[in-house]
Amino acid sequence: MNHHEEAEDRPFSGLKIFSGTANPQLAREICDYLKVPLGNVEVGRFSNGEIRISIGENVRGVDVFVVQPTSQPVNDNLMELLIMIDALRRASAGRITAVVPFYGYARQDRKTRGREPITAKLVANLITVAGANRVLTVDLHAGQIQGFFDVPVDNLSGVPLLAQYLRRRGLERETVVVSPDAGGVPRARDMADRLGVGLAILDKRRPEPNVAEVTHVIGDVEGRDAIIVDDMIDTAGTVREGSLELKRRGARRVIACATHPVFSGNAWENLREAGLEEVVVTNTIAQPARSEIDGRLTVLSTGPLLAEAIRRIHGDMSVSALFKEPPAML
């Protein structure tokens, strides 16, 4: 077989995908979609706890993508990403794209009081200095984090994927999409437009981190099915308070939707107490095989969405089409 035929047989001959240990299942789904093998890398620990990375194949001149959300344990996963990027850069990879479906430290994106760090910017610096030539992520907590990087950042939206699922699931005519706070209104409006339904807003204040109090509901929810949409569910305090307040205001059923299932602290307890019909999230962060909210957790795959973005980046094509409609679900 000559080289020309071989290249036609393997359309992604110049592309390789590697995964850290944060979410190997998602990396496998991306590879399955693109019909490429997962890159050979050994991730281990030295006896003192330092991370040891060994790339097991030639990457010289190759277009490389490293899949590693910086979810819990955040610092281990971040260091793993940085060290893997460094190893690839020193092995003369042609271009390195950090695929970070969930960007840890994103909530530390500005100073809210004196003498605080802006850790989201520090992490952007670390990823760039390690050697990433571009970044692919999903639903950054704050849009301006794109500008913290001096390399191109593709920030995909999880809303089209969530909306696609909700449309298939079937909606009552009297459904309303609810933003959990004023800052989330653009996301909620996008979801409401895609579903062709109305919008309501919770007036929320945070007396301290990871504590939410809902004081008002702006919009009519009585007798309606309410869909709370957010970029992440962390301790689920917002979802719990929001759901209970919506029920008090006469909402029939409440569904919670978010891209990133952080689920830390007493999240499962809060979700159980919230009286939700369903919790819909994606797999940007790996989840245990069994959910603690028996049958009410639905996890959608971002594999096809990220794979399609990788295919387009590799082929120097536009990624923005993916903001309109995601590829068909696996």
N, C-alpha and C positions, 0 to 999 in steps of 0.2 A: 504494500500500500504506500503510495507516495504521500508526501507531507500535505499536499493540497487536499487530497481526499480525507486524510485524517482530521484536518482542521474543520472540514465540512461535517464530518461525523460527530465531532465534539465542538458544538458552537461556543462552549465556555472554556476552551483550551487555555486561555490566559487568565482564568479566574480561579481563586481558591478561597474556601470558607473555613475558618478555624473557630473553635468554641472554647471559652473558658468553662469553669465548673458551675457558673451561676444558673444557667438554663440550657443544658445540652439538648434537651428534648425540642426546644424551639429551634435551635440550630439544625437539628436533624430534619425538622419539618421544612425549613427553608431549603435545605439540600435536596429533599425529596421533590419539592416543587420545581426546582431548577434542574433536577436529574444530574447532580454532581455529587461526588463523594465528599464526606466531611474530612477536612484536612487532618493530618496526623500530628498531634501535639501531645506531649506528656506534661501534665501539671502535677507537681508533687510538693512536698515540704521537706526542708532540711530539718535535722533533729531540733534545732533551736527555733523552729517555727517560720523561718524565712521561706518565701515561695520560690520553687525551682521550676523553671520552664525549659523545655527542650523541643524545638520544632523538628519534626521527624521527616521532612521532605524538602526538596529544593523549591525556593520561592523567588529566586533571582529574576527580577524584571516582571514578576507576576502582579496582577491586580488582586490584592488580598483584602478580605473582609473578616473582622474579628467580632463575633457575637458574644456580648457580655453585658447584661444589665447590671447596674451597680446597686442591686437590692441587698437585703440583709444576707449575710453580714457585710455591711456596706464597705468597710475599709479593706477587708480581705478581697472582696470582688473588684474593688477599684485598683488595688495594687496588682492583682492578677492581670487586669486589663493593661495597665501601664507597662508591666514587665513583658507581657506578650508582644505589645506594640514595639517595645525596644528590641526584643529578640528578632522580630521580623525586619525592622529597619536595618539592624546590623547584618542581617542576612541578605541585604540588597533587594528587598521587595520593591516592585515598581511603584505601587501606590498602596497605601494602607488606609482603609476606612474603618473607623470604630463604629460598630453597630451596637448602640446602647439603648435598647428599647425602653428601659426605665433609667432615668438620669437621677442618681442619688444626690443629695445635698441641694436639690433644685429649690427647696423652700427657703434656703438662705441666700436669696437673690438680691437683697438690699439691706441697708441699715435701718432698723426700726427704732433703735435708740443708740446712744453713744457707746463707743468702744466695742462694737460688734463686728465680726468678720463678714465678708461677702464670699462665703465658701463656694457658692456655685461658680464664681469667677475663678477662684483658685483651682478648682477641679478642671475647668476649661483650660487653664494654663498648663496644668500637669499633663492632660491628654495631648495637647499640642506639642509640648516640649518632648514628650516621649516619642513622638514621631508620626502621629496620625495626620494624614493629608486631608481627610474629611470625616464628617460625623453624620450618622444616620440615627435618628431617634424618633420616639412616638410621644406626642402630647407632653411637651415640656411644661412644667408647672407654670413657668412664666415665660412668655414669648421672647422677652428681651435677652434671655440666655443665649439665643442664637447669635446675638451681637457680642457675647463675651468671647467668642471664638474668632480668630483671624484666619480660619480655614472655612470652606463651605460647610453648612449644616443643613441637612434635609430633615425638617420636623414634620413627620406625618401625623395626620389626625386619626384618632380612634373613633370619632363620632360616626363616620360613614359605615364602619363595621358594626357598631352597636345599633345604628338605625336600620341597617339591612336586616339584622336579626329580629328587631322589634316589629318591623313590617311583616316579616314572614310569620312571626308568632301570632299576628293579628291584633288589631287595636280596636277598642270601643271608639265610637264617634266622639264621645265626650271625654277623651283623654286630654290631659294637660301635662306639659313638660315643666319641671320645677328646677330652677337654679338654686343651689344651696346658699348662695350669697351674691352680692352685687358684682363681685369680680368674675363670677362664672357665667354671667348673662350672655356674652357672645357665644360660648359653647352651647348653652341651653337653647339659644335662639336658632343656632345652626341645626340642632337636633329637631326642634319644633318645626322648622321650615321643611326639613327632610320628611317628617312624618305628617305634615299638613295639619298640625294641631296648635292649640293655644299655649301661652307661656305664663308661668307664675314665678315669683321670687320670694325666697325666705330672707328675712332681715336677721342676720346672724352677727353676734359679737363674740370675741374670744377674750375672756378675762385673763387667760394664761394659755401657753401652748398646749395643744391636744385637748382643750376644753372648749365646747361650743354651747352657746345659749341662743335659742331662736326666740325672737321677741315679736315679730310680725310676719304675716303672710300677705304679700302684695299680689292680688289677682284672685280669681274665683276658682275654688277647688271643690266646692260642695257637690256631692253626687257624682264626682268624676273619678276616673282612674288617674293617679299621679305617677309620673316617672321622674325621680330625682336623678339628675345627671351631673357627674363631677369628673375631674381628671384622675382622682385617686380616692380609694377608701383606705384610711390608715387605721386609727383606733375605732372608726365607725361611730364616733360620738356625734358628728354632724348628721349622719344618716339616721341615727336613732332619734335624736331630738327633732329633726325635720319630719320624719315619718310620724312620730307621735303627735306633733303639732298639726300635720295635715289631716290625720285621723280626727283630731279634736275639731277641726274646721269642716268635717263632713266628707272628706275624701273616702271613696269606696275601697279602693285597693291601692297599695303603694309598691312600686318597683324601683329598686336602686340600680343605677347603671354607672360604671366607671371604667376607665381604661386600665388603671394600675391597681391590682389587688395587694396592697402593702400588708394589710391585716396584722397590725402589731398590737401589743398591749392586750386590753380586754375586748378586742374587735369582735370575736365570735360571740361573746356574751351580749354585747351591744346589738349585734345583728339579730340575735335570737329575740331580744326584748323589743326590737323595733316593729315587730308585727308585719314584716314584709311578705309580699306575694312571691317575689323572686329577686335575686341579686345577680346582675349580669356584668361580668368583667372579661378581660382578655388575659392572655398568657404571657404578657410582657415580663411578669414575675412568676417563677415556677411555683406551683401549688402542690400541697400534699395530695396523695391519691384520694383520700377520703375527706370530704368537707364536714365541718362541724355544724353545718346548718342543713342537715339531711335533705338532699334532693332539691333544695331551693337555690343552689349555686350553679350558675351556667358560666362556663369558661369558653370564650371564643378564641380561635387561633389567629394570631397576627402573622403566622408563617407565610401565607400567600402574599399578604400586603408587603412585608419586608422583602420577600423573595422577588417580587415584581419590581420593587424599588432598586434592589441590588442589580437585577437584570438591566434596568434602564440606566443606572449609573455606569455599569460596566460597558454598556453600548453607547454611551454619550447621548442618551435620549432624555426627553423631559420627564421629570418625576411628578410635575404638578397635576397631571391628569388623575393621579391616584387620590387627589383631594375630592374629586367629584363622586366617584364610585369605586369601591374596593374590588379587587378580583374576587371571583366566586369563592365561597367558603370551601374548605376541605371537607 
